[in-house]
Amino acid sequence: MTSSKAAEPARSRRRVTNEIKESLRALSIQLSLLNHQVGAHAGLKDVDLSCLDIINRHGPLSPTALARRAGLHPATVTGILDRLQRAGWVTRDRDPEASDRRAVVVRANRERNAELFELYGGMSSKMDEICEQYGDADLDLLAGFLRRATDAGQDATGDLARRSS
């Protein structure tokens, strides 16, 4: 076996790995553009929509926990929460479990979610169509890959946020 034939599987793997990374970048850009449009229709800044999504997924959260998850400075999160609360997207409530009586948790107003679901409806329908083309084992593989890629992104965000603090 020549060295060029032996190197072919490694080259092929690098090519496919680079294609995956490029596709994830393209998807990230497209989802950012979609989120920008959704935010514009809902009257939300991009960062406000991202924080609202974090609250919807992981809330209720303290403002500090939100800042950590979003990789943002706590003062920045205060301004975001002020805007979200004024627009009726979130409420701040006293945290009954905290020893500090001033502690608050942020909750999403779930009745407002229908507005966002409608705005994301086109993408959701298209994703359903795409998923119908795959078998269960393939979907499990893709879901696992995307979870791990999301975790990697969260780790990288945290690393960069710590470098700038």
C-alpha positions in Angstrom: 0.0 0.0 0.0 1.5 3.4 -1.0 1.6 6.2 1.5 -0.9 8.2 -0.6 -3.4 5.4 -0.4 -2.9 5.1 3.3 -3.4 8.9 3.7 -6.7 8.9 1.7 -9.0 7.9 4.6 -7.4 10.6 6.8 -7.9 13.3 4.0 -11.4 12.1 3.5 -12.2 12.4 7.2 -10.7 15.9 7.4 -12.7 17.0 4.3 -16.0 15.7 5.8 -15.2 17.2 9.2 -14.5 20.6 7.6 -17.7 20.3 5.7 -19.6 19.7 8.9 -18.0 22.7 10.6 -18.8 24.9 7.5 -22.4 23.6 7.5 -22.7 24.4 11.2 -21.4 27.9 10.6 -23.8 28.4 7.7 -26.7 27.1 9.9 -25.6 29.4 12.7 -25.7 32.4 10.4 -29.1 31.4 9.0 -30.6 30.9 12.4 -29.2 34.3 13.5 -30.9 35.9 10.6 -34.1 34.0 11.4 -33.9 35.1 15.0 -33.3 38.7 14.0 -36.5 38.6 11.9 -38.5 37.0 14.7 -37.1 39.5 17.1 -38.0 42.4 14.8 -41.6 41.1 14.5 -41.9 40.6 18.2 -40.3 44.0 19.1 -37.2 42.4 20.7 -33.5 43.0 20.2 -31.4 40.0 19.2 -29.8 39.7 22.7 -33.2 40.1 24.4 -34.7 37.2 22.3 -31.7 35.0 23.2 -32.1 35.7 26.9 -35.8 35.1 26.7 -35.2 31.8 25.0 -32.7 30.9 27.8 -35.3 31.8 30.4 -38.0 29.8 28.6 -35.7 26.7 28.4 -34.0 26.8 31.8 -36.1 29.1 34.0 -37.0 30.3 36.3 -33.5 31.7 36.8 -31.8 34.3 38.9 -30.4 37.2 36.9 -26.9 36.0 37.9 -27.6 32.5 36.5 -29.0 34.1 33.3 -25.9 36.2 32.9 -23.7 33.1 33.4 -25.7 31.1 30.9 -25.7 33.9 28.3 -22.1 34.8 28.9 -23.1 38.4 29.6 -22.1 40.9 32.3 -24.7 41.1 35.0 -25.3 44.9 34.4 -26.1 44.1 30.7 -28.6 41.5 31.9 -30.3 44.0 34.1 -31.0 46.2 31.1 -32.2 43.3 29.1 -34.6 42.1 31.9 -35.9 45.7 32.3 -36.8 45.7 28.6 -38.3 42.2 28.7 -40.4 43.0 31.8 -41.6 46.3 30.3 -42.8 44.5 27.2 -44.5 41.8 29.2 -42.3 38.9 28.3 -41.0 38.1 31.8 -41.8 38.8 35.5 -39.4 39.1 38.3 -40.5 37.5 41.5 -39.0 37.1 45.0 -37.2 33.8 45.3 -39.0 32.0 48.2 -36.1 29.6 48.6 -33.4 32.2 48.9 -32.0 33.2 52.3 -31.6 36.8 51.0 -35.0 38.4 50.9 -33.9 40.6 48.0 -33.2 37.6 45.7 -35.3 37.4 42.7 -36.0 34.8 40.0 -37.0 35.6 36.4 -39.9 33.7 34.8 -41.1 33.8 31.3 -44.8 34.8 30.8 -45.8 31.6 29.0 -49.0 33.1 27.6 -46.7 35.2 25.3 -45.0 32.1 23.8 -47.8 31.6 21.3 -46.5 34.8 19.5 -43.0 33.3 19.2 -44.3 29.9 18.1 -46.2 31.5 15.3 -43.2 33.4 14.1 -41.0 30.2 14.2 -43.8 28.1 12.6 -42.4 28.1 9.1 -39.0 26.9 10.3 -40.6 24.3 12.6 -42.7 22.9 9.7 -39.7 22.7 7.4 -37.7 20.9 10.1 -40.6 18.4 10.5 -40.4 17.7 6.8 -36.7 17.2 6.9 -36.9 14.8 9.9 -39.5 12.7 8.2 -36.8 11.7 5.7 -34.7 10.0 8.3 -35.1 6.8 10.3 -35.2 6.6 14.0 -31.5 5.6 14.4 -30.4 8.4 12.1 -32.5 10.9 14.1 -31.0 9.6 17.4 -27.5 10.0 15.9 -28.2 13.6 14.7 -29.8 14.6 18.0 -26.8 13.3 19.9 -24.4 15.2 17.6 -26.4 18.4 17.9 -26.5 18.1 21.7 -22.7 17.6 21.9 -22.2 20.5 19.4 -24.4 22.7 21.5 -22.5 21.8 24.7 -19.2 22.6 22.9 -20.6 26.0 21.9 -21.8 26.7 25.5 -18.3 25.7 26.8 -16.6 28.0 24.2 -19.0 30.9 25.1 -18.2 30.5 28.8 -14.4 30.3 28.1 -14.6 33.6 26.1 -16.8 35.3 28.7 -14.3 34.4 31.5 -11.4 35.8 29.4 -13.2 39.1 29.1 -14.1 39.5 32.8 
